[in-house]
Amino acid sequence: MPTLVIFLCGIANFALHKATMESDHPMALQMRAAFGRFMGGYGSYLLEFLILLSALSFAAMDWAIALPAYLVYTGMNGLAGWAILNGKI
């Protein structure tokens, strides 16, 4: 069950990541430029994938902290994405 919840949160994180990276917010433009030198602009997606893969791996090994840690990560991503996309930052 934790792996399913982490996987669904990962889908939400990727969707939010894509939305923020495609926005015209100055912070997103700066991140695109910084990650543009690494893997042709897909470096930030690789980082997001590695975080998801780590959380799924820890959940598969029955580490109890994997699900709460990834839920906190997803919540922080959600708040930051909301702030960026709604112009609060």
Buried (B, 14 or more C-beta within 10 A) or exposed (E): EBBEBBBEBBEEBBEBBEEBBEBEBEEBEEBBEEBEEEEEBEBBBEBBBEBBEEBBEBBEEEEEEBBEBBBEBBEEBBEBBEBBBEEEE
